[in-house]
Amino acid sequence: MISEASVSHKPKVFAIIGGSGLYEMPGFSQLDAIETPYGFVHGISRGTLNSVDVFFLPRHGNHHQIPPHKVNYRANIWALSFLGVTDIVAVNAVGGIHSEMGPGHLCIPDQVIDYSWGREHTFFDGSELCDKVSYIDFSEPFTLELRAVLQQQCESTLAPNQFSSWGTYACTQGPRLESAAEICRIRRDGADIVGMTLMPEAALARELELGYASICAVVNWAAGIDPQELVMAEVLATLEEALSTVNLLIAGAIKSLSLHK
C-alpha cells in the first residue's frame, strides 16, 4: 500500500481539501464513492482550474456533517493518493492568536503543534494493512515548493499586512472552541493560529510522500484574545469573503506549479 518510490519524478496531480465553508468547486463533476482500506470516501469531485486538472475533497462532507474529530483522515489521504494525486493544498478556517493575524488575515503556516488525541493518525499501525513501522521526518511539516508558490500568489495579489507566509498552527481536538485558558497556554507554546483539522492530515500526506501545504483563513480571534463576544454571523461573513480570495490564490498557485513540472 505504501510506496517506497519518491513522487518527485511523477507528473504533478493536484488536489484541494476544502475546510469549513468550502464544500464544492463550481463546474466540478462528482466522482463515485471510493472504497479504501479505511472506509469509503464520498464527495470527491474533479474539474479544472486555470486549465489544470484538479481533484477536490470537502473535508467535512458536502454539508459540513462531519465534525473535525470524526473526519476519516486516513481514508481521505489514501483515496487521493489512489487517484494519482501528488500535491495537496489544504484550506483551513482558524482563529487568530498572533496580534498580526486577526479576522480576514490569511496565513501560510510553516509549523504545527498537535493537541488532538484519539484520531487514527498513521498508516504505519502494525495492522495487516501495513505491517511495518516507519518514522517519518516531520521537522518541516509542509512542502517548501507549495508554500513558496502560495506565498508568491499572496505577494502579487494582497497587501503585505493581509497575509503571513509563516505561522505555527495549533491543532486542537474540537468540535468545541477552546477556552481562554487553553488559548493562553497555546500562545505560550508559540502558536500563532488555532484550528481543528490540520492534523493528522499533514502527517498522513507525508507518510504517503505527497506534497502538502495549507492556506488558513483567520475568521475570528481565538478565545480571550479579543474581549468582545464571538458573533457567528460575523465569523461566517469573514469566512465567505476570505474564501473567495483563497480560491483565486490556489488557482494561481496550481497554474504556476503546473507550468514547472
C-alpha positions in Angstrom: 0.0 0.0 0.0 2.7 2.5 1.0 5.2 3.0 -1.8 8.9 3.5 -1.2 9.2 5.3 -4.5 9.7 9.1 -4.5 7.0 11.1 -6.2 9.5 13.6 -7.4 9.6 12.1 -10.9 5.8 11.8 -11.3 3.8 14.3 -13.2 2.1 16.6 -10.7 -1.5 15.9 -10.0 -3.2 18.4 -7.6 -5.9 18.2 -5.0 -7.6 20.7 -2.9 -9.0 19.8 0.5 -11.8 22.2 1.5 -12.4 23.1 5.1 -15.3 25.0 6.7 -17.3 27.0 4.2 -15.6 25.4 1.1 -17.7 22.3 0.2 -17.7 22.4 -3.6 -15.9 23.9 -6.6 -18.1 25.3 -9.4 -18.1 23.2 -12.5 -16.5 20.2 -10.9 -18.0 16.7 -11.5 -18.7 14.4 -8.6 -16.9 11.0 -8.6 -18.3 7.8 -7.4 -17.5 6.8 -3.8 -14.0 5.4 -3.4 -13.5 2.3 -1.4 -10.3 2.4 0.7 -8.9 0.0 3.3 -10.1 2.5 5.9 -13.7 3.0 4.6 -15.5 4.7 1.8 -14.7 8.3 0.8 -17.7 10.3 -0.6 -17.8 13.7 -2.2 -14.5 13.9 -4.2 -15.0 15.8 -7.4 -12.9 16.6 -10.4 -12.6 19.7 -12.6 -10.2 22.3 -14.0 -8.8 25.5 -12.5 -6.9 27.7 -15.0 -7.0 24.8 -17.4 -5.3 22.5 -14.9 -7.0 19.2 -13.9 -7.7 19.2 -10.2 -9.4 17.0 -7.6 -11.5 18.5 -4.8 -12.4 16.8 -1.4 -14.6 18.5 1.1 -13.1 17.5 4.5 -16.3 17.9 6.4 -18.6 16.4 3.8 -20.8 18.3 1.3 -22.9 19.8 4.0 -20.5 20.0 6.9 -21.9 16.9 8.5 -18.5 15.5 9.7 -17.0 17.2 12.8 -13.2 17.6 13.0 -12.6 14.7 15.3 -14.7 12.3 13.2 -13.1 13.1 9.8 -11.7 9.9 8.3 -8.3 11.4 7.6 -6.6 8.1 6.6 -9.3 7.2 4.1 -9.2 10.7 2.6 -5.5 10.8 2.0 -5.4 7.2 0.8 -8.1 7.9 -1.7 -6.3 11.0 -3.1 -3.1 9.0 -3.4 -5.1 6.2 -5.2 -6.4 8.8 -7.7 -2.8 9.7 -8.5 -2.6 13.0 -6.6 1.0 14.1 -5.8 0.3 17.5 -4.2 -2.4 18.7 -1.8 -3.3 22.3 -0.9 -5.5 22.3 2.2 -7.8 25.1 3.2 -8.4 25.7 6.9 -10.5 28.1 8.8 -8.7 29.2 12.0 -8.8 31.5 15.0 -6.1 34.2 15.3 -3.7 34.3 18.2 -0.8 36.4 17.0 -1.5 40.1 17.1 -1.0 40.4 13.3 -3.4 37.6 12.5 -6.8 38.9 13.1 -10.1 38.2 11.2 -9.7 38.4 7.4 -6.0 37.6 7.6 -4.5 34.7 5.5 -1.7 32.6 6.8 0.5 30.0 5.1 1.7 28.1 8.2 5.2 26.7 8.4 4.9 24.7 11.6 2.3 22.8 13.6 1.7 21.8 17.3 -0.7 18.9 17.6 -3.0 18.9 20.7 -5.5 16.5 19.2 -6.0 13.0 20.6 -7.6 9.7 19.8 -7.5 10.2 16.0 -6.3 7.5 13.6 -3.1 9.3 12.9 -0.8 6.9 11.0 -0.9 4.3 8.2 2.0 2.5 10.0 -0.2 1.0 12.7 1.2 -2.6 12.6 -2.0 -4.0 11.2 -2.3 -6.4 8.3 -2.8 -3.4 6.0 0.7 -2.1 6.9 2.7 -4.5 9.0 5.8 -2.4 9.3 6.9 0.7 11.2 8.3 3.8 9.7 9.4 7.0 11.5 8.8 9.9 9.0 10.8 13.1 9.3 8.3 15.8 10.2 10.7 18.5 11.2 9.2 20.7 8.4 5.6 19.7 8.2 4.8 21.4 4.9 6.3 21.2 1.4 8.6 24.1 0.7 7.7 24.3 -3.0 4.0 24.5 -2.3 4.4 27.1 0.4 6.7 29.2 -1.8 4.2 29.4 -4.7 1.3 30.2 -2.3 3.4 33.0 -0.9 4.2 34.3 -4.4 0.5 34.4 -5.2 -0.2 36.3 -2.0 2.6 38.8 -2.6 1.2 39.5 -6.1 -2.4 39.8 -5.0 -2.6 41.1 -1.4 -1.1 43.9 0.6 1.7 42.8 3.0 -0.5 43.2 6.1 -3.2 40.9 4.6 -1.2 37.7 4.8 1.6 35.9 6.6 4.0 33.5 4.9 4.8 31.9 8.3 2.9 30.8 11.4 2.6 27.9 13.8 -0.8 26.1 13.6 -2.2 24.7 16.9 -4.5 21.7 16.1 -7.0 21.1 18.9 -9.5 18.3 19.2 -12.8 20.1 18.7 -15.6 20.3 17.9 -15.9 22.8 20.8 -13.9 26.0 20.6 -11.1 26.5 23.1 -11.3 28.1 26.5 -9.4 31.4 27.1 -7.1 29.5 29.5 -6.3 26.9 26.8 -5.5 29.7 24.3 -3.3 31.3 26.9 -1.4 28.0 27.2 -1.3 27.5 23.4 0.0 31.1 22.9 2.8 30.4 25.5 3.7 27.3 23.5 4.4 29.5 20.5 1.3 29.0 18.3 0.0 31.8 16.1 -3.3 30.4 14.9 -5.6 27.6 16.1 -7.8 25.1 14.2 -9.0 21.6 14.4 -8.3 19.8 11.2 -4.7 20.1 10.0 -3.5 17.1 12.0 -3.2 14.2 11.3 -3.9 15.2 7.7 -0.5 16.8 7.1 1.4 13.8 8.7 -0.6 11.2 6.7 0.2 13.1 3.5 3.9 12.9 4.4 3.7 9.2 5.1 2.4 8.6 1.5 5.0 11.0 0.2 2.5 13.6 -1.0 3.3 17.3 -1.2 1.2 19.2 1.3 0.7 22.8 2.3 -2.1 24.8 3.9 -3.6 28.2 3.4 -5.5 29.3 6.5 -8.3 31.9 6.7 -8.5 33.6 10.0 -12.2 34.0 10.7 -12.2 35.2 14.4 -9.9 36.0 17.3 -9.2 33.0 19.5 -10.8 32.9 23.0 -9.5 35.6 25.3 -7.6 37.5 22.7 -10.4 39.9 22.0 -12.7 40.8 24.9 -15.7 41.2 22.6 -18.2 38.3 22.3 -17.9 35.9 19.3 -20.7 36.7 16.8 -21.2 33.7 14.4 -22.8 35.9 11.7 -19.6 38.0 11.6 -17.5 34.9 11.5 -19.4 33.4 8.6 -19.2 36.7 6.7 -15.5 36.9 7.2 -15.1 33.3 6.1 -17.1 33.8 2.9 -15.1 36.9 1.9 -11.8 35.2 2.7 -12.6 32.0 0.7 -13.3 34.0 -2.5 -9.7 35.3 -2.2 -8.3 31.9 -1.2 -9.8 30.2 -4.3 -8.1 32.7 -6.6 -4.8 32.3 -4.8 -5.0 28.5 -5.1 -6.0 28.6 -8.7 -3.0 30.8 -9.5 -0.6 28.6 -7.4 -1.7 25.4 -9.2 -1.3 27.0 -12.6 2.2 28.2 -11.7 3.2 24.8 -10.4 1.8 23.0 -13.5 4.0 25.1 -15.7 7.1 23.9 -13.9 6.6 20.2 -13.8 
